[in-house]
């Protein structure tokens, strides 16, 4: 049996649907596991390590 060539419109719609599904799944995973706050907490700790070593030059 010969392979049927897919219609470009159907191919475009299926590609867009796949991208939307993967994006929704990824965003749900980030939300469910609270990964955004975990990443920000890690970055905040690294920034504090950097700036806590700097000398303070504010004089009141």
Secondary structure, 3 states (H helix, E strand, C coil): CCCCCCCHHHHHHHHHHHHHHHHHHHHHHHHHCCHHHHHHHHHHHHHHHHHHCCCCCCCC
